[in-house]
């Protein structure tokens, strides 16, 4: 399991479960065009797997 930027990730068997609180806002993106809801802040390896996850969730300003 890992946690990053409003994302909780857990592997159950062969399935990755992600949890994101859609009510949270982490602040503006670097460009200022969007507001970040959740991010892995780059690519993260899923523990116990060779899978790499890179995720950004955002809303338009």
Order of alpha helices (4+ residues) and beta strands (2+ residues): beta-beta-beta-beta-beta-beta-beta-beta
